[in-house]
Amino acid sequence: MSRDAISHDPQDPGDVREMSSRPSVRSPRSTSPDARKSRNPESLDTVGRDGPQAREQHHTRDERGDSPRAYYVRDRAYLLRESEMHALKEIGKFRVISVSDLAKYAYGGKPKKMDKDVLRLAQQSLLTDKTMEISQKKTLRVVTLTKAGHRLLKSTNQLPDRQTIYHGLRKPREVKHDADLYRLYQKEADRIERSGGRPVHVLLDYELKRTLNRDLALLGPEKDDANAKQRIAEKHGLQVVNGKIPVPDLRVEYETPELELRHVDLELATRDYRPRAMADKASAGFSLYARSEDASRLRRVLDEREITAGILTL
């Protein structure tokens, strides 16, 4: 569903998260090394910088050496395999992931291995495995971190310091939209890698809104000044559109082949989007994605408004 742009009235998103203030350490692509081999035929087949042979060798080593390792948090020890820790990191970065997407991207299309890991992680109270009702006839099975899972990742420094770690469902009514952001990331990361780049960091809209709202609140008497608002927007790599600052669903920071750090802002549009909201998102320069069942309708909306923005299919 459509998410409102930020105006001059800052709001606390009320999100549960923790972010360290230590310097950034860049991380590799948010997918296990063997995941690319089992993509569907219509998916983009990405070859990393090390080449397909190196990926296959790495996958073989992972299969042989994925034995449990002890991780200590306070007075508790957790025995986790590398694949289980990788799953926790993926879930923590994206808050909520559907189990079908987790199996496809984090487990290279191996749902049985994923189910085994998810069961073990749930038994250790590190994640929650829920089946949510998303319509009268449809349900969606998703996983999220628990507080213990969040604490484990944070205490053992499993992710770069800049990377926010999330736990729990923030808006159950938007679970389908939020879970699809993981698949959205995978699609865009494929495009980046095919161009020779490398994704290094992801930010959800919660984090972007938090920092943006903080700076807007500091404007004080200048809150209605267009130039001041434009400066704030530019500071965060955003634009002012019709007096507001649209915020994307997801930002992916990546390295170019020349090792320059850039970012791309992504929006997952749905059939519930109003034409004005679609126009504002396109004008803000976001890369627009849509589910296959929504794409045709949304393209017509853009055509009717003579907006030259493409919509990629999720």
N, C-alpha and C positions, 0 to 999 in steps of 0.2 A: 504494500500500500504506500501511497505517497507520503513523504516525510517533509515537513515544512522547512522552508529556508529560515535562516537566522535573521531577524530584524534587529533593531537597537535595544530590544527588551530582553536582556539575558536571562536564561532559565537554567537552573541546575538540573542536568539530566538524571540525577539520582541514581547513578550507576554504581555497581559494586566492582571495584578494581583496585589494583595497586601498581604503582609505577615508580621505579627507582630513579634517582637523580644522577646516578653515575654516568660517565661518558658512554657513548654508543659503541657497541661491538657488532659489526655487520654479520648477518647470518645467511646461510645458503637458502636456496629455494625451498619452500614449505611443502615438500613432497619427498617421500622415501625414494632412494635411488633406483629401485626396481619398478616403480609404479608405472613408468611410461610404457613398458613392454605390453601391458595388457589392456591398453585403451581400446575402445570400440573402433571399428574401421573408419567411421566418419569423424572421429576425433583427430586433432592434430598430433602428429608423431614427432616429438621433440628429441633432438640429440644434443646432449650437454657438451660442455667444452672438452670433456675427457673422451668423448666418443662412445659409440655403442658397445665396443668390446670391453672397455674399462667398466662401463656400467654393469655388464653381465658378470664380470669377474667380481665386482664389489657385491653384487647380489648373491653370488655363490658363497662368498665369505660370510655375509650376513646370515645366510641360512645355516651354515655350519656352526657359527659362533654365537648365536642368539640365546645364550644361557643366562639365567637370572643373575642379577647383581643387586647387592644391598644398598639402599639409600636410607640415610638416617635423618629423621626430623624430630628434634627434641628427644623424647624417650621411646620413639617408635621407629622400627626398621621395616622398610618395604622391600620385598624381593620382586624386581621387575626385569623383564626382558627388554632388549633394545627396541623391539617393535611396540611394546606396551608404553615405554617412555615416549616414543615418537608419537603415538596416538594421543597421549596426554598433552603434548606440546601443540599439536595441531588443534585440538579442541580448545585449549586455553587461549590461543591466538584469535580464534573465530567465535568464541563463546558457545555456539551450538552448531552441530553438524549432523546431517542425516546419516544413519548407519550405512545406507547404500552408497553415498558419496565417500564416506570414510573407507569403505571396503575397496572402492574403485581407485581412489587416488593415493591413500596412505598405505594400502595393503596390496597394491598391484592387481586388483580384481580377485582377491582371495577372501570371500566372505566367511568361510569356515574358520580361517585363522583369525580374522577380525573378531568373530563371535566368541572365540575362546579367550582372546585377550580382553575383550570388553567384560566378559563374565568375571575374569580374575580381578580386573580393576574395580568392578562394582563390589565384589566381595571384600575388597580392601578399603571400601568406602572412598575411593579416589574419583569416581565418576558416577553419574546418574544416568541410567538407561530408561527412557520413557517413551511410551507410545501416546502421541497427542492427537486429539481429534481436530482436524483442520477444516472439515465441512461435515455436512450431515451424513455423507457416504464415504468419506476418506479419512484415513489416519496417517500419521507420519511418525516413524520411530527415530528418535534423536538421542544424542548423548551430550552431556554438559559436565564440566568439572564440579566437584564439590569443594567446600572450603578446604578440606584436607588435601585435595588434588592441587588446588591453587597454592597452598602452603608448601607442598612438596616441590613444585616447580620453582617457586621463589627462593626457598631455603637452599636448594641445591644448585642454583644459578644455571638452570637448563636453557634459558633464553637470553638473548642480548638485553642489556639493561634498558634500552629504549622501548622494548616491546611490552606493551600492556598485556596483562594476563587476566582473563575474565573467568567468572564462575557463576553458575546459576542462570536461570531464564529471567530476562529482564521484562519482556513483553510476550507472554504466552500467546496472545492473539496474533502476533506477527512471527510466530515460530517458523512458518513455511518460508517467508521472505528472508528471515535472518539466516536460516539454515542454507538457503540457496547461495548465500554470499561465498561460501567455500568453493562451490562449483564455479561461480563467477570468477573468483580469483584464479582457479586452475586454467580457465579459458584464456584469461588475459596473460597469465604467466607463460603459457605456450607461445603466445604472440611475441612476447618480449624475448624469449629464448630463441625463437626462430630468427629474430633480428640480431642475434649475437649478444643480447643483454643478459642480466642476471637479477632477479628479484631479491631484495635484501631486507625489506621491512613492510609490514602492513599496518594500517590504521583503520579502525572502524569509525563510523560516524559519531559514536559516543565520545571518543577521544577528541576528534576534531571539534565537536560542538563544545566540549568542556574548555579547551584552550581558547577557542574563539570567543565564547561567552565571557571568559575571564578578562580578555583584553577589551571587549566591548564595554564591560562594566567599568573599566578604568577610564573610559572617555569622559565620564561625568557630564558636565554641561555641553560637551561637544558631541553628545550621543546622536544628535540629529544633523550634525554637520556632514555633508556628503563627502567632502575631502578627507575628513578624519576617518570615516567609515571605509573609504577606499584604501587608505593606508593600512588599516587593520586587515582588510581582505587580502591585499597584496602580501602582507607579512606572512599570511598563512597559505599563500599560493592559490587564493580564491578570487572571485570577481563579484562586484556588486551588480545585481540585475533587478531593475524595477524597485530600487530602494532597499533590497534585501540581499543577503549573502547566502546563496544556495550552498548546501553542504552535501557532498556525495555519500553514498552508502559505504564506499570503500576506497581507500587510497593505497596504491602500491608504489613504493619507492624502489627504484632499480638502478643498477649500474649499466651504462652503455658499453659497447665494445671498447670505447676510448677511456673507460673507467670514470666517466662523469656521472654524478648522482642526479637522477631526475625522478619525476613521479607522474603517475597517470591516475585521474579520478574517475571512478566507475559508479554507475547508477543502474540498479536493477529496476526497470520500469514494469508496472503491471497494468492490467486492464482497468484498475481503479483510479489511475492517474487522471486528473483533470487536464484538459488541453493546455491551460495556462501553466500548470506545473511542468508539463512536458516541455513547453517552449522555454521556460526559465532554465531548466536543467540543460537543455541543448545550448542555450545562449551562454551558459556558464562554462561551456567547453568540456563537459563530462562525456566520457565514452558510454553510450547507452546500450544496455543489454536488455533482452526480454525473453521470457519463456516462449517456446515454439508456439503455444496456443494463443499467446497475446501479441506476437510480433506483427502480424499482418494488420491488425486493428490499429496498433500504435503507429505503424508506418503511414497509414492513411491519415491519422491525426496530424502528423508532421507535414505531410503533403498538402493537406487542406490549409495549413497555416504558412505554407511556402517556406518551411524551415529546412535548410540543406544539412540535415544531420542523419547519419545512418544509424540503424539499430541492428546490433549483432544478436544472433540467436543463442540463447544459453543451452 
